[in-house]
Amino acid sequence: MRRPIRLVIAVALVCAALVAVPTAASADVDDFTFDSWHSEFELGITAEGYSTLNTVETIVARFPESDQNHGLNRAIPTHYEGDPTGLEIESVTDENGVPRDFETESADDDLELLVISDDDFVHGAQTYVITYSQTHVVLNPDDSDQQEFYWDVNGTGFTQPIAEISATVTLDDEIADSFTGNTACYRGAQGSTRGCGTLDLSEADAATSVTVAATDLAPRETLTIVAEFAADTFTPRDDSFTATPFPGIAAGAALLALLVMIGAIIARATAWRHAPGRPTIIAEYLPPRGVNLLQASDVAGGTTKAMAALFLSLAVRGNLRVIETEPIGTKAGAKKKAGAVKASATPHYALELRSSDGIDETERGILNLLFPGMAPGGRRDLQAKDAKLTAALLKVTAFVRRGMLTAGYRTQPGGALRTWLLVLGCVFGGVAAIASFIAGVTEIGGAWPIVTVIVGILTAITTVVVAGSVRPLTATGAELRDYLKGLKLYIALAEVDRLRVLQSPEGALRSPGRPRPGFDGGSDPSRVLKLYERVLPYAVLFGQEKEWSSVLGEYYQGAETQPDWYVGSGSFNALYFAAGIGAFSATTTAAWSGSAASSSSSGMSGGSAGGGGGGGGGGGN
């Protein structure tokens, strides 16, 4: 008989446990209630006429006996009718004045979240006394000449019921005479016009106070109080442009920064302009002499492809060999089909040093960085990132940029004028930004702080760019610039037009030997091929490598030869060669270039619960 009884008890315990688990899992920190809520409001006025409010909230929350809650969250609005109230939390204690731990967080909808939390779980009735102060808490309704203290006690943001709620508003002596005696109170959800039930006006001990109360508030219901004052009792907050000096300072500084920027632009367009170049751009088919690719890039306006172009220039001239190894992601031994390029494969390149003959000082320095010791046959993997090498190459680029001044391609005018423009532009822009920030934080001047900070910063940046990078081209630099434009024009021409340039009298004069007819009515393919090879680095510099290497590849096939400076991972093919040059340019460039709803309606004539300031909400934590 005992065994069946034990079995029944065991089954019952298991069932009880299974039932209890979902219950515990479904517990929520907001599953608690409020026994009571009382707010003490002290409404006063400053010497400037601004309204002030000191609030003491005594809240008794009842938490479950299970380990669910650590404390209470209280969300308090930081704005009223669009104006900041200067909310300051002074203290949080229990009913005996013992401080409770709390922290504040910014929440959405102009709320400040007060998180009151203990390390241990809290159970049963817990009292929270919250003291805080605010300013600019009085309503100036659009439909009334009077002013009102129209305030929500607890707000509609709580999802817990409140058994008892009350509030007392005590008026300072300075505003007691302006109190009209008209009051109202509401309870319920947002928009409810139901009266609160208890509304008492008292003038005991020479202090005027209004007390309201209600019972059994449902979740998301609030208690709202209204007290009316004579017109002009309180001075509304002034958020106009002239309320403080900061919007005006920001606007003045932004205007001055704008004038400085205009002065810099005028100087750049007149005294600091580039020297005039050729009246007409002539197609050029030979690279400029005595100029390396980094210098050409500086004159052409700068490009991230300068280093890739320089590597190809060294390769075409016989100093380097570009070697493509197996692309990443392909199986060892896999062969590419002729005429086909795998778009999904990532090319992998290396540079091999062949010779150091015929290079200038800059190119020698770069080769020495790539191949320490300059031993022919040495290799440099372009895929292996090297921060030190990248930094060193950037230093070389900066050195070349500075050397353009001493080489006579650029000049750096300006002197004291340039210095003053830079200093004044930065100072005025900085003052505009700082003053705009202060005005914006204090919410003064409307949208003006946004305008002035944008103008101040943009004009300062423009001044720095315009005056700080003053390096106009000299007559020599302008001649080189226009020569490069002619070379770019030549690369962009159709094939028949390029051949016509080669066979023209001018082309013959510029050529080391006039190309002879005989190839498709054009020129000797081997001679044209050599000319086209020399132009390839500049096509990369100008971003025309895809089209030019395609033309070059077709000439290789027509001449039944292939470049000795470029080694692909498969048999030579014009299409694959063109794609490879484009991929090499991109790979080298990436590796080494270095680059809340409110209402202004009266609370007396058309008021409702939740229509005032204050309130907010919260929950458990």
N, C-alpha and C positions, 0 to 999 in steps of 0.2 A: 504493500500500500504506500510505503514511503517513497519508493522509486517513481511511481507516477506523479506524486506530489512534487518531488524534486524536478522531474522533467517539465512539469507545468510552470514551475517557478523560473527555471532556466529559460524556457521559451518566452515567458513574459518579460524577463530582463532583456533578452535580445531584441524583442519588439520595441521595448521602451527605448533602448539605445538607438535603434534605427529611426525611430520617430524623433528623438531628441537631436540627432545630428543635423538634419535639414533645418531645424529650428535655429540651432546655433549658427549655422552657416548663413542663414538669411538675416541675422541681426544686422542693424544699420545704426551708425552713430547718430542719426537724426531721429531714432525711435526713443524719444523721451518727451516730457511735458513740462509746463511751467506752472508752479503753484501760484506764484504772484509776480507782479511787476509794478514797481512804483518809481516814477521819475520826478525829481525835484528840479524845476527850472527857475533860474534867477535871471530875469530879463533886465538889462541895464543899457547905458548909453555912454559913449566916450566923450572926451572934450571936443572932438571933431564932429560929434553928432552921429557917429556910427553905432548901430545896435550891437550889443554883446549878449552872449548867453552862456551861463555856467550850468552844466547839467550833472546831476548825480543820479544814476540809475541803480536801483536795488532790485536785483533779479534773483528769484528763487527757482532753480531748475530741479526737477526730480528725475534722476537717472535710474535705470534698472539696476538690480543687484548683481547682474552678471557683469563680467569684465568686458565692457563695451566702450565706455567713454573715458577720455582723459580730461575733458573740460568743455568749454563753450566757445563758439565763434560768434562775434558780433560785428556785423558790417554797418558802418556809419557813413552816410553821405558826406562828401567833402565840398559839394557845391549846392547852392540854392539859387534858382532862377538864373543859372548860368554864371553866377559869381562864386568865387572860392570863399569858403567860410573860415579858412585858417584853422582848421581842426587841430587841436592839441590834446592828446591823451595825457592826463595828469597822473592818474593812479588807478590801480585795480586791486581791491582787497576782498576779504571775506566779511562776514557780519561783525567780526570783532576787530576789524582794522588790520588784520594780518595780511601783508602783501601777497598777491598771487602772481605767479610767473605769467608773463604775456609778451607777445611780440606783434608788430604791425606789418601788414603787407598791402601793397597797392592792388586793388581789385578793379574789375571792369565797371563801366557806368558811373564813374566818379565816386567810387566807394573806397573806403579804407577798411581793410579787414583786420579786426582785433582778435588775435588767437590767444585765448586764455587756456593754458594746458598744464596739467600736472604730470610728473614723471610716472606716477602710479595711476591706476584706474580710480574713478570717482563713482560713488554709489549713493543712492537715496537723495535727500534734499541737500542741495549745495547753493550757497548764497554768493552772488557776485555783485560787488559794489564798484561801479565804473564811474569815474569822474573825468569830465573833459570840458573844454571851452571852445567857443566859436564866435565869429563876428558876422555881420551882414545877414541877419536871420529874419528880417522883417520884409513882408510883401507889400509892394506898391501895385495894387490891382488895376487892371485896365478899365474895369467897369465901376470903379468907385474912387472918390476923392480922398477917402480915408486910408490909413495904413493899418496893417494887420500882422499880428503874430499868429501865423497859420501853420501849425506844427503837428506832425505825426509822432506819436509817442514811441511806438515799437516798430512801425512800418509793416509792409505787407510781404516781407521776404522770409518770415519764419514759417516753417511747415509744422510747427507744434502748436497745440491748443494752449490757451492761457486761462486759468481758472479765475483769477482776479487781476485787474489792471487799473491803475489810477495815476494821476499826475497833478502836480500843483505848480502853478506859475506865480512866482512872487515878483512884484514890480519894484524897481528901485525908486527912491523918493523923487529923483529927477524926472521921471516919466509918469508918475502916478497921476499928476494933474491933467496929463494929456490923454489918459485912459477914458474912453467915452462910456464905459460901463457895458457896452454891447459885447456879448460873448456867445459862443456856440460850441457844440461838440458833436462828433459823429463816430460811429463805430461800424465795422463790417469790412467787406472786401473793397478793393479799389473801385471808387465811384459810388459807394453806398451813401444815401442821404438819411439813413436811420439815426435817430438821436442816440446819445450814449447812455442815458438813464439818469446819471447823477451829474449835476452842474451847480456848483456853489461859488458865490462871490463873497469874499470876506475882506473887512478892513480893520481887523483886530490889531491892537498895538501899533497903530499908525502905519501898518504895512498892508498894502492891497495885494490880494492873492485870489487866484481862480483855481478851483479844484474840480477835476472831472474823474469819473470812474465808470467801470463797466465790468461785467462778469461773463464768463464762459465765451471767450473769443475762440472761434474756430481757427484752424490753420489758415494762414495768409490773410487774416483779418487784423485790423489795426484800430487804435483809438486816436482820434484827431481832435485838437483843441484850437479854438479861434478866439483872439482877444483884439478888440478894435481900438485904434488910437487916432487922434486928430491928425489932419494932414500936416505934413512937414515936421512931424515930431522927430523923425529920424532922417539923417542924411543918407541918401542912396550911395552905394559904392560908385566912385568915379573911375571908369575904366577907359576913358577917352584918351586920345593921343597926348593931351597936355596934362594928364593926371600926375605923371612923374616926369622928370627930365630925360629918362632913358630913351623913350621912343624918338624924341627930338635929337638927342645926341647920335643915335643910330642913323637917323635919316641924314643929318648933316655930314657924318663921317662917310656914309655911303655915297652921297653926292660928291664929296671931295675925292673919294676913291674913283668915282666915275670920271671926273675931270682929269685926274692923273692918268687914267687909262687912255682917255682921248688924246692927251698930250703925247703919251708913248706911241700911240698908233700914228699920229701925225709925224712924229720924229722918225718912226720906222719907214714911213712912206716917202719921206723927203730926204733928210740928211743921212739916213741910215739905209737907203735903198740899195739894191744890187746895181752894179754897173750895167749899162745897156749892152746887149749882145748883138748878134747878127740880126739884121732886119728880116732876113729870110732863112729858114732852116733848110739846109742842103743835106740830102741823103749821103751818109758816110758808110763805107763798108769795111774800113780797117779800124782796129782798136787804136785809141790815142797812144802816142808814144810818151815814154817817161812817166807814166801814171800807173799805179797799181789799182787793184779793184777796190780797196778800202778808201783810197783818195777819190776815185770815181764815184763811189757810193755817197761820200760826203757832199760832193758837188751836185750830185743828182737828187739830193734831198734826203738821203739816208734810207736804208732798207735793211731788214733783218736777214736778207739773203746775201749780204756782202761776203761773209766768210765762206759760204758754199761756192759763190762765184770765184773767190780767190783760189780755193782748192782746185776748181776745174781749170782755172787759168794756168796754175802750176802743172796740172796734169797734161793739158794740151801742149804746153811748152816742153814737156819731157822731164819735168822734175818729180812728178808724182805719178802713181798708177792707182786708179780707182778700181777696187776689187769687190765684186758682189759675191757674198757667200750664200749658203743655203738660207732661204727666208725662214723666219720663225714660224713654227706650226706645220712645216712640211716634213715628211718622213725622209730619213737618210737615204740617199740614192735616188730619190724621186726626180724625174726629169720633166721639164716643161715642154709642152708640145710647141712645135714651131709656129710662130704667129700668134700664140695665145699667152696672155698674162693673167696670172691668178690674182684677182683683185683683193681676195681675202688675206693673202700672204703679206707679212710685214718684211720689207727688204732689210738686209743686214749688210753693212758696208765696212770696208777697211781701206786705209790709205797705205801705200807702199812707197818709200822714198827711193827714187831712181838716181837723181843727180841734184847737185846744188849750183849748177852752172847758170849764169845769166839771170840771177835774181837780185833784187835790190835789198837794202838794209832791213826794211820792214818785213819782207817775205822771208829773209834769212832768219829773223828773230822768231817768226811764227813756225818755220820748219824746225828750228832748234827746240821750241816748246813741244812740238809734236814728236820729234825724234831726237831726244838728247844724245849728243855725240855725233849726230848727222851721219851715221853709217849707212851707206846704200844697202837696200834690202830690208831695212827696218820697217815694221808695220805698226799702225795705230788703228785700233778698233774704234769705229765711230759710235758703236752702240753702248760702249762702256762709259757711263757718265763719270766725269772727273771734275769735282768742284774747283780744285786748285787750277786745273788747266783752263776751265771756263773763266775764272777770275783773271788769270794771266792774259787770256785772249782779249778780255774786256779792257785790260790796261793797255794792250797794244792798240786797240781801237781808239781809246781815249788819247793816246799819244799821237796817233795819226791825225785825230781831229785837231789837237793843239798845233800840230806841225803844219796844218793848212795855212795858218797865219804866217809862219816864218817862210813857207814856200811861196808866198805871194798870191795864193788863190783866194784868200779871204782876208778881211781886215776887221778890226774891232774898235769902232768909233764910240763916241758917247761921252767918255770922261765923266766929269762931275754931273752933267745933266742925267746921264744914264743912272749913276749912283743915287741921285736925289729921287728920280722917278721910282726906282726900286724901293727905296726906304719909305717914301711917302705912300706909295701904293700899299705896301704891307702894313704900315701903321694905321692908315685910315681904314683899310679892310678889316684889320684886327679890332679896332675900336667899334666899328659898325657891328661886327659879329658879337662882341662881348655885351654891348649895350642892348642889342636885339635879344640876346639870350636872357638878360635880366628882365627886360620888358615882357618877354614871352613867358618866363617862369612865374612872374607876378600877374600875368594875364591882363596886361595894360596895353592899350593901343590897337586892339582888334587884330586885323590881319597885317598891320604895318610891320611888326617885328619880323614876320616871315619874309616880306618883300625886302626889307633893308638888309637882313642877313644874307639873302640870296645875292642881292646887288653887290654888297660889300665883298663877299667871298669871290664871286665870279670876276668882278673888276680887278681885285687884287691878283688873282691867278692870271688873268689876261695880261696885266701889266708885267708880271714876272716873265711870262712867256714871250711877250713882245720885246721888252727891254733887256731881259736877262740873256736871251739867246741871240743878241745882235752880233752877227758875223756876216755882213754882206759880202757878196762876191766882188772881187776886184775885176778889172778888165780881163786879166788872164783867166780868172775863175769863170767869168761869164763866157769867154771864148770856149773853155773846156765844157761848160754846161751845154752850150748850143751844139758843140761837136757831138756830145753824147745824145742829144736829142736827134741829131741827124742819123746817128747809128741806130737808135731805136726806131726811127722812121724807116730805115733800110730793112731792118728785121721784119717790120710789119708789112712790107710790100709783097705783092704777089710775085711768084717766081719769075714770070716773064719781065716784070718791071725791074727786079733785082738784076737779071742778066743784062737788061738794057743799060742799067747804070754801070755795070762792069765794062761794057763795050763802048760806052760813050767816050768822047775825047777827054772829058773831065776825069772820068774813071781811069782812063789810061795814064793820065798825068799823075794821079794819086797812087797808082798801082806800081809795085816794084817791077812789073813786066806785064804788058797788056795780054789778057787772056785771049787765046786764039780760038776762032770758030771751029766747030766740028762736032759738038755734042748736042744733038737735038736742035740744031740751029742756034745753039747758044755758045757755050764756052767749053774748054777742056775740063772734063769732070774732075781730074786729079787736082788741077789748079784751083777750081772753084771749091772743091772739098777742103783744101787747106785754108782757103779764105774763110769758109763757113766755120771750120773748127776754131779759128782764132776769135770769131765773134760769139761763139757759144757761151763763154763766161758772162758776157754782157747781156745775152738773152736771159740768163738766169738772174742777173742783177735787176733787169727790168721786169721780171715776172713773165717772160715770153719763152721760157725754156721748153714747154710742152710742144709748141708749134715749131720752134727752130730745130730742136733735136729730132723731130719727125722728118723735117726736110733733110737734115744731115744724115739720118739713117737711110733714107732713100738714095742719097748720093753714094753712101758706102756700098749699098747693094748694087747700084748701077756701075760702080767702079770695081765691083767684085773684090772688095777689100773690107777691112774692119779696123777700128782704132786700136793701136797698141797700148793706149793709155787707159782703156776701159775694158775690164774683164768681167763678163757676165757669168752666171752660174749655168747657162745653157748655150746652145749654138746661137750665133749672131742672127738677129732678126730686127728689121727696121722698127717695127711697132714695139717690140720688147725693149729695144735700145731707148726709144723715146720715153717710154714709161719708166725705165730705169733711171734716166737722167732726172726726170721729174721727182721720182721717189728719193733719189740721192739729195736733191736740193732740199726737199722737205725734211728728210732725216737730219741732214747736217745743220739746217736752220734750227730745228728743235733742240739739237744737242749742244750747239756751240754759239748760238746767237746771244745767249744770256738773257734772253728777254722774259540818362533817365527822363521819361516824359515829364514835362512840367507844365503848369498852368498859371496864368496870371489873373484868373477869375477870382473874385472876392470869396472869401470863406464864409462871409456873413450872408450874402445874397444867393450864392450858388455853390456853396461848399459841399464837400463830400469827404468820406473817409479816404485817406491816402492821398489827398490833394495838396497837402502842405509840405513843408520842408522836414528835415530830420528823418526819423523813422529808420529805414534801411531794412535789415534782416539779419540772418545768421543761421546757426545750427550747431550741431555737436562736432566734437573732434576726438 
